[in-house]
Amino acid sequence: MSFLATCIEKVVTQPVEPQHYGRVSSVVGMLIEASNLNAALGDLCEIQDSPGGPIRMAAEVVGLRGATSLLLPLGRSSGLASGHLIRRSTNPLTVAVGESLLGRVVDSNGRPIDDKGPIQTTSEQLVHADPPPALKRHMISERLKTGVRSLDAFAALGKGQRLGIFAGSGVGKSSLLGMIAREAEADVNVIALIGERSREVQEFIVDNLGDEGLRKSVVIAVTGDQAAMSRVKGAFVATAIAEYFRDRGKNVLLMMDSVTRVAMAQREIGLAVGEPPTTRGYTPSVFSILPQLLERAGPGTNGSITGIFTVLVDGDDMNDPVADAARGILDGHIVLSRKLAHANHFPAIDVLQSVSRVMPRVCTPEAVSAAANARSLLAGYDEVEDLIRVGAYVQGSDARADRSIQAHDALRGFLIQGLSEIPEVDPQEQLVSILNQYG
């Protein structure tokens, strides 16, 4: 008998190991407890009514308590009962990807929700993956123009940078993201709307992104009413889709609104499995998941992922635990001011509190110097603004204050920009021209 025939005979005659099933023993809130489940932490599992029957729902192993496995569903858990069968999936958690994702809106599983028909995908991408090794990332050396004057002139981005937009609610984060998505010099936009209100998803796509922005974008929408696991998964799915395009040499702009809602979803998961609440009620897993998520953006060996992550600050407190942790990971931060928003100053970017750590690498020394001088003038005006309002400031008493007052209207006009306004000249050159007018 030939060697090949012998191998085939062994395969055919070898008994097939039966599929191992555990059982749902308890469901409390979101948490599912399963007994006799042969699965490890992080495994994807499938819950069924009977062996070989249809899959009722998918769940992920998030903890182990002795011989009991703790799982959280990736969707709604209604209809789940004690005794349902549960088995470990043989496939890792992946998302279907391909060029046909462009212009589409998908959910946390990568399935279309925009009524435009099925998506013809070409491959699968791991949802949970390691970032590129630090020494294999290329250096950030090329500027990314966003089309927003205040960003391009005061906090210029580099391709592959990770930037945070820190703001309270209702000060124009979504509008700013829409402006950047439409005008930024990126090959592909991947936009993750995590924990948003259902109404705001459609408004963002139609009003802020528009047809022009949507054509080169993939939108991942996971609304706030969906399960905590789905919200966390949506953030990682968006990152995986961005990595697919990056690995094909494209410069990808990954925008996530918001990291705070991802952190809040992870807090729900942590509390459900018994983690102790620590800083302001956030569990330790929140602060371990943030670098796992944010570090995956950045330059790769071929293309790059420029990450712009919004961070909701509780009560406009910039030292909120999530904001503080994110600021330590990211390569810069943009602060939106409620005071400026109330004064109808949009985009409401407080350039005095905003900084891009890679700006000196991607801009000319003249542009960096102009931004520093303009900041000095804006700060000088803030110092004497109260005196000006009450008529107590005497012109000529301070040369720096005089110059700040003279340049203030021109600088403020430069910083205010309409939603559909496109700069006709490079904002850095325009800022240099303004400063030259005031000595």
C-alpha positions in Angstrom: 0.0 0.0 0.0 1.3 3.4 -0.9 2.2 6.1 1.7 -0.6 8.3 0.5 -3.2 5.5 0.7 -2.0 4.7 4.2 -2.5 8.3 5.3 -6.0 8.5 3.8 -7.0 5.2 5.5 -5.8 6.6 8.9 -7.9 9.8 8.4 -11.0 7.9 7.3 -10.8 5.3 10.1 -9.8 7.7 12.9 -12.9 8.5 15.0 -14.0 12.1 14.8 -14.0 13.8 18.2 -17.6 14.9 19.1 -18.3 18.6 19.4 -18.0 19.6 23.0 -20.9 21.6 24.4 -21.2 23.5 27.6 -24.5 24.7 29.1 -25.8 28.1 30.1 -26.2 27.8 33.9 -27.1 31.4 34.8 -27.9 34.8 33.2 -27.7 37.9 35.4 -28.1 41.2 33.6 -25.6 41.0 30.7 -23.5 38.3 32.3 -23.9 34.7 31.1 -22.4 31.9 33.2 -21.6 28.6 31.5 -20.7 25.3 33.0 -18.4 22.6 31.4 -17.4 25.0 28.6 -13.9 24.1 27.2 -12.9 27.7 26.3 -10.3 30.2 27.1 -10.4 33.9 27.9 -11.2 35.9 24.8 -12.7 33.0 22.9 -15.7 33.5 20.7 -18.6 31.2 21.5 -21.9 30.3 19.9 -25.1 29.6 21.8 -27.7 27.2 20.4 -31.0 25.6 21.4 -29.9 22.1 20.4 -26.9 20.3 18.9 -26.5 21.3 15.3 -29.3 23.8 15.5 -29.3 27.5 14.4 -27.0 29.8 16.3 -29.1 32.0 18.7 -26.3 34.5 19.5 -22.6 34.9 19.7 -20.8 35.7 23.0 -17.2 36.3 24.1 -15.5 34.7 27.1 -14.6 37.6 29.4 -13.7 35.9 32.7 -13.3 32.5 34.4 -14.5 31.7 37.9 -13.3 28.3 38.9 -14.9 25.8 36.4 -17.5 28.5 35.4 -16.9 30.5 32.3 -18.3 34.1 32.2 -19.5 35.4 28.9 -21.0 38.6 27.5 -23.2 38.5 24.4 -22.3 40.5 21.2 -25.9 41.4 20.8 -29.2 41.4 22.8 -29.6 38.5 25.2 -33.4 38.4 25.3 -34.8 34.9 24.9 -31.7 33.2 26.5 -32.6 30.5 29.0 -30.7 28.3 31.4 -29.8 25.0 29.7 -29.1 26.4 26.3 -26.1 24.8 24.7 -22.9 26.8 24.1 -19.7 25.9 22.3 -16.4 27.5 21.4 -16.2 28.7 17.9 -13.4 27.3 15.8 -12.9 30.6 14.0 -11.2 33.7 15.4 -13.1 37.0 15.5 -12.7 38.5 12.0 -14.4 41.1 9.8 -15.0 40.8 6.1 -13.1 43.5 4.2 -12.6 44.7 0.6 -12.5 47.8 -1.5 -16.3 47.6 -1.9 -16.6 48.8 1.8 -16.0 52.3 0.6 -19.2 54.4 0.6 -21.0 52.0 2.9 -22.3 52.1 6.5 -21.9 48.9 8.5 -22.5 47.6 12.0 -20.1 46.1 14.6 -20.0 42.9 12.6 -19.2 44.5 9.3 -22.7 43.9 8.0 -24.3 46.7 5.9 -27.1 48.7 7.5 -27.6 51.3 4.7 -30.0 49.4 2.5 -27.6 49.4 -0.5 -27.4 45.7 -0.8 -24.7 43.2 0.1 -21.0 44.1 0.2 -18.7 42.0 -2.0 -15.8 41.4 0.3 -12.5 39.8 -0.7 -10.8 38.7 2.5 -11.1 38.5 6.3 -9.2 40.7 8.8 -8.5 39.8 12.4 -10.5 42.1 14.8 -7.9 41.8 17.5 -4.4 42.2 16.3 -1.1 43.5 17.5 0.2 46.9 16.3 3.2 47.0 14.0 6.5 46.6 15.9 7.8 49.9 17.1 11.1 49.7 15.1 9.3 48.7 11.9 7.1 51.7 11.8 8.3 54.4 9.5 9.0 57.9 10.9 6.3 60.6 10.7 7.7 63.1 8.2 4.8 64.1 5.9 2.2 66.7 6.7 -1.5 65.9 6.5 -3.5 68.9 5.4 -7.0 68.8 7.0 -8.6 71.9 5.4 -9.3 73.4 8.8 -7.2 76.6 9.2 -6.8 76.5 12.9 -5.5 72.9 12.8 -3.2 73.3 9.9 -1.7 76.5 11.2 -1.5 75.9 15.0 -1.5 72.1 15.4 -0.5 70.6 12.1 -1.0 66.8 11.7 1.5 64.3 10.3 0.5 61.2 8.3 0.4 58.5 10.9 -0.1 60.8 13.9 -2.7 60.0 16.7 -4.6 63.1 17.8 -7.3 63.5 20.4 -10.2 66.0 20.3 -11.2 66.8 23.9 -14.5 68.5 24.5 -17.7 68.4 26.4 -21.0 67.7 24.8 -22.5 70.1 22.2 -19.4 72.2 21.2 -19.0 71.0 17.6 -17.0 67.7 17.7 -19.1 66.1 14.9 -19.0 69.2 12.8 -15.2 69.3 13.0 -14.9 65.6 12.2 -17.1 66.2 9.1 -15.0 69.1 7.9 -11.8 67.0 8.3 -13.4 63.9 6.6 -14.4 66.0 3.5 -11.2 67.9 3.0 -8.3 66.0 4.5 -5.7 64.7 2.1 -6.3 61.0 3.0 -6.9 58.1 0.6 -9.6 56.5 2.8 -11.6 57.6 5.8 -12.7 55.0 8.4 -15.2 56.6 10.7 -16.4 54.8 13.9 -19.5 56.3 15.5 -19.5 54.4 18.8 -22.3 54.9 21.4 -24.0 57.7 19.4 -27.7 58.5 19.5 -29.6 56.8 16.6 -30.7 60.2 15.3 -27.1 61.6 15.2 -25.8 58.8 12.9 -28.0 59.8 10.0 -27.4 63.5 10.7 -23.6 63.0 10.7 -23.7 61.1 7.4 -26.0 63.5 5.6 -25.1 66.9 7.1 -21.5 66.6 8.3 -20.0 64.0 5.9 -22.0 64.6 2.8 -21.9 62.6 -0.5 -18.4 63.7 -1.3 -17.0 62.6 2.1 -19.0 59.3 2.1 -17.5 58.2 -1.3 -14.1 57.7 0.2 -15.3 56.6 3.6 -16.3 53.5 5.6 -18.7 54.3 8.4 -19.1 51.9 11.4 -22.1 52.8 13.4 -22.9 51.2 16.8 -25.6 53.1 18.6 -25.7 53.6 22.4 -28.7 51.2 22.8 -26.6 48.2 21.6 -24.8 45.8 23.9 -21.6 46.9 25.6 -19.6 44.1 23.8 -20.9 45.4 20.5 -19.7 49.0 21.3 -16.3 47.8 22.2 -16.2 45.4 19.3 -17.2 48.2 16.9 -14.1 50.2 17.8 -11.8 47.3 17.1 -13.7 46.4 13.9 -13.1 50.0 12.7 -9.4 49.7 13.5 -9.2 46.4 11.7 -10.8 47.8 8.6 -8.3 50.7 8.7 -5.5 48.2 9.0 -6.7 46.4 5.9 -6.4 49.6 3.8 -3.1 50.6 5.5 -1.5 47.3 4.6 -2.3 48.0 0.9 -0.1 51.2 1.1 -2.9 53.7 1.6 -2.9 56.7 3.9 -5.9 56.1 6.1 -7.7 58.6 8.3 -9.3 56.7 11.2 -11.8 58.9 13.1 -13.5 57.6 16.3 -16.3 59.3 18.1 -15.9 58.6 20.9 -13.2 56.9 22.9 -15.0 57.8 26.1 -18.1 55.7 25.1 -15.8 52.8 24.3 -14.3 53.2 27.8 -17.8 53.4 29.4 -18.8 50.2 27.6 -15.7 48.5 28.8 -16.6 49.7 32.3 -19.9 48.0 32.0 -18.2 44.8 31.0 -15.7 45.0 33.9 -18.3 45.7 36.5 -20.4 42.8 35.2 -17.6 40.3 35.7 -16.7 41.6 39.1 -13.8 44.0 38.6 -13.5 46.5 41.4 -14.3 50.1 40.4 -11.2 52.3 40.9 -10.7 55.8 39.5 -14.1 57.5 39.5 -15.9 54.2 39.0 -13.8 53.1 36.0 -12.4 49.5 36.2 -8.8 48.5 35.6 -9.6 46.9 32.3 -10.6 50.3 30.9 -7.1 51.6 31.3 -5.6 48.5 29.8 -7.9 48.5 26.7 -7.1 52.1 25.8 -3.5 51.5 24.7 -4.5 48.2 23.0 -6.9 50.3 20.8 -5.0 53.5 20.3 -1.6 52.1 19.7 -2.9 50.2 16.6 -3.2 53.5 14.7 0.0 55.1 13.5 2.5 54.6 10.7 3.0 51.1 9.3 5.6 49.5 7.1 3.7 50.5 4.0 0.8 52.9 4.5 -0.3 54.8 7.6 -3.3 55.3 9.9 -3.8 58.8 11.1 -6.0 58.5 14.1 -8.3 61.3 15.3 -10.2 60.2 18.5 -12.8 62.3 20.2 -12.8 62.3 24.0 -15.9 63.4 25.9 -14.8 65.2 29.1 -17.1 65.0 32.1 -18.2 68.5 33.0 -15.5 70.1 30.8 -12.9 68.6 33.2 -9.8 68.0 31.0 -8.4 65.9 33.9 -11.2 63.3 33.6 -9.6 59.8 34.1 -10.2 58.7 30.5 -9.1 62.0 29.1 -5.9 62.0 31.2 -5.1 58.4 30.1 -5.8 59.1 26.4 -3.7 62.3 26.5 -0.7 60.3 27.7 -1.0 57.8 24.8 -1.8 60.2 21.9 0.6 62.4 19.9 -1.3 65.6 20.6 -4.6 67.0 21.7 -7.1 69.5 20.4 -9.3 71.2 23.0 -12.7 72.6 22.1 -13.9 75.5 24.2 -17.5 75.9 25.3 -16.8 79.6 25.8 -15.8 80.0 22.2 -18.8 78.0 21.1 -21.1 80.2 23.0 -19.5 83.2 21.3 -20.4 81.6 17.9 -16.7 80.9 17.2 -16.6 77.8 15.1 -14.7 75.5 15.0 -14.4 76.2 18.7 -10.7 75.2 18.9 -8.8 76.7 21.8 -5.4 77.0 20.1 -3.8 78.1 23.4 -4.6 74.7 25.0 -4.0 72.6 21.8 -0.8 71.0 20.7 0.5 68.7 18.1 3.7 66.9 19.2 4.8 66.1 15.6 4.3 69.6 14.1 8.0 70.5 14.3 8.8 67.4 12.3 6.3 68.0 9.4 6.4 71.9 9.1 9.0 74.4 8.2 10.7 76.4 11.0 8.9 79.5 9.7 5.5 77.9 10.2 6.3 76.7 13.7 7.6 80.2 14.6 4.5 81.8 13.2 2.3 79.6 15.3 4.3 80.4 18.4 4.1 84.1 17.8 0.4 84.0 17.1 -0.2 82.1 20.3 1.7 84.8 22.2 -0.5 87.5 20.7 -3.7 85.6 21.5 -2.5 85.0 25.1 -1.5 88.6 25.4 -5.1 89.7 24.4 -6.6 87.3 27.0 -4.5 88.9 29.7 -6.0 92.4 29.1 -9.4 91.4 27.8 -11.2 92.2 31.1 -9.5 95.6 31.2 -10.5 96.4 27.7 -14.1 95.5 28.4 -14.4 97.9 31.3 -12.4 100.6 29.5 -9.5 100.5 32.0 -6.8 99.7 29.5 -4.6 102.6 28.4 -3.1 102.2 25.0 0.7 102.5 25.1 1.2 101.1 28.6 2.3 97.7 27.2 3.8 97.2 23.8 3.0 93.5 23.7 -0.6 94.1 24.7 -0.9 96.9 22.1 0.2 94.5 19.3 -2.1 91.8 20.6 -5.1 94.2 20.5 -4.2 95.3 17.0 -3.9 91.8 15.6 -6.8 90.3 17.5 -9.6 90.8 15.0 -7.4 89.5 12.1 -6.4 86.4 14.1 -10.0 85.7 15.2 -11.3 86.1 11.7 -8.6 83.6 10.6 -9.6 81.1 13.2 -13.4 81.2 12.4 -14.3 79.0 9.5 -17.6 78.0 7.9 -18.5 74.3 7.6 -18.3 74.3 3.8 -15.5 76.9 3.6 -12.3 75.7 1.9 -9.1 77.7 2.4 -7.9 79.2 -0.8 -4.3 79.4 0.3 -2.1 77.4 2.7 -3.2 78.4 6.2 0.4 78.5 7.4 1.3 81.0 4.7 -1.8 83.0 5.5 -0.9 83.2 9.2 2.6 84.4 8.3 1.1 87.1 6.1 -1.2 88.2 9.0 1.7 88.5 11.4 3.8 90.5 9.0 1.1 93.1 8.9 1.5 93.7 12.7 5.2 93.8 13.0 
